[in-house]
């Protein structure tokens, strides 16, 4: 009784009475003896043998089922089959009739089977009946304690078999079939015990469950919400049974009259007067005489509360149909108990702040997740307002996924309940519903609480269980100074940039940062070395240089051996800026690259050259300087500076690297530049050597050398003399130009050029004598030729040749003779002649002479023709350009007269000298 009194009472049902046409409002006929419901109707049997149907329209109908009375009705829920027990004659002779309500026989349902309900040969009264929904089992209980089981098709005599299943000494008060899969059990309850039979096994094994029984109509089978348990209501307690054991017990006191199961509720009709089950079995006459008020109570066994309780007078039965409970009373009235909707029930619980009960009710009513979440929210708000923040946060956690997190977060930020907020944020992350802001807030909570253990637990989850934004977590931990945790996250989740940023900028663990880069994939290792290379070079130069060497040659993560023929290679030139403050490491890096990778980019060689020249220029030790000079020259001679000749030359000139400059001049065939370089350094002997070395390529070097020595005020007689010897030998300058060139040198006296002039004059004299001899020779030859011409015109020519001038054979007729004295066989002449009028032997020489004559005539007329065209043309410049294009002015003879003015003489003479020096002369 104590447990019962502690259950809360609610009004979850609404009561309504259905009125009839009479003044009393009775819907049912008098003398009702049996009731049931199903297939859309309430069914009643009366003491006159009629079966009444009350549909939802309340238009009651009936048919005559028995001649005397109806005692029991059982309506199957899934079939239109009604099983009734009644009497057609006086005495104890109950008949079982099976009616097919879907078929009619003259206006009444079709009776498909009739058989007597007698266990053996002993007449006895039927106390209860039940039928399995599969129509293969029917059990009938009797007052003598026996149970008859019919197996097979219950609608036909031919296909069914009847046997006595149970014999006992106590009246049977209740029967119920329980189907679980392919297993069928039959519960049997008497006034003194509860049993179960397994009908799926041969011999129907029996199990005694309890030694407490109940009265008629005080047992019922529950629905799946209570696992299809068999409910037995005694006067002291209500017991629940499984087929093989007893279940829970509920202390509901009071004399139980009727028990019904409805949608998870246990409906009990009871009265306070205590009467033993045996006396109650005496029949319904006692109920008619006893008109005490009866209490109908609706219990929710799952949530442990009373859903409804009310008082009726003379309840005949309680039926469930059309989604409601119908209470039939002896006065013929029908009362409806309509369950309120779930939301209404929840609101009633909310008003009483019964949130736990509301949650349980919602779950038992299978409310959706949105509805449950709203209950949790309201419950959380209630606890929060009461100050129970720990309880409130637990309810808010149950709303995750439905309730906006900011609703909860704002509450606990305002209340400064960091512990509770942390718990909520943890749950939010576990369900993978947290965003970056939530992660930031949670980590800030950990850091403010200095809860390192929780922080480590949060970040050290396995990779498959990460419920937060890793990058956000790294940022927050770094900002809070938890570098170790941030580095752990960055390394675990491969956030390489964050790992290196923290290691190098915050922790300053340069060795570890460099090691980490060395195990990254090529592309990431390359990008991070470009980003952090300068920092690493400043702190760990040797290790950084070594990593760069590997990165630019054959990179493999972790230094593993390459499984391919060739690994990844970075562009070494892109890493040169990293060595801005480390020239020694830069030199080692560049030398390594040029050694192992001869096809390195041009920038590598340019930088290495510049670096070697800088080291050479700043070195003071002669031995080391010599070695550096050799290295620089060897690099220049490597052939890598052909395409960047100017750049290499500028570098050598900037560092005053003489050997390199001269080498590059020589490679570029800049012989004049070589000589000018020696001139600038006043290396007179070197100037002479350059002229001797490159005179074949550029003969004008000697002229420039003479001009250079002539401008020197020092005593350069030796070099001038040597220069003049080569000029004379090569006939590079006219004597007059030589004299003009040396005229402005105060130290060059006549003795310097005396030998040159004497030699020149002697040669000119000898040339003059040779020319005069040639003139005399040509005159004699001309006179001889003229005489021959005269003889040919006026005197006969005698041909005395006896041999052919071509084949040297004796001449035979016919033959051909020429005035030049050559004779030929006619056939030889025809074979070799090019013209019938020209001698084959003399033709080549004659043509040369004719061409010389034509050329002389053309040159004779060229000046006059040029003058005429120039005078007649409107565009004189185009005429001159045309003659220049035809090469007419290629050979020029410059005749220079010394000016009379003394003041302008040096300028004019210098200008003439430069013009003469830069004019190409015939060798």
Beta strands, then each sheet from edge to edge (+ up, - down):
strand 1: 8-9
strand 2: 13-18
strand 3: 32-38
strand 4: 41-46
strand 5: 50-55
strand 6: 61-64
strand 7: 69-75
strand 8: 81-87
strand 9: 95-105
strand 10: 108-116
strand 11: 126-131
strand 12: 137-142
strand 13: 147-152
strand 14: 160-166
strand 15: 172-180
strand 16: 183-190
strand 17: 194-198
strand 18: 206-210
strand 19: 219-221
strand 20: 230-233
strand 21: 238-242
strand 22: 245-250
strand 23: 255-262
strand 24: 265-271
strand 25: 293-300
strand 26: 305-313
strand 27: 315-321
strand 28: 324-329
strand 29: 334-339
strand 30: 815-817
strand 31: 823-825
sheet 1: 1+ 26+ 25- 24+ 23-
sheet 2: 2+ 29- 28+ 27-
sheet 3: 3+ 4- 5+ 6-
sheet 4: 7+ 8- 9+ 10-
sheet 5: 11+ 12- 13+ 14-
sheet 6: 15+ 16- 17+ 18-
sheet 7: 19+ 20- 21+ 22-
sheet 8: 30+ 31-
end
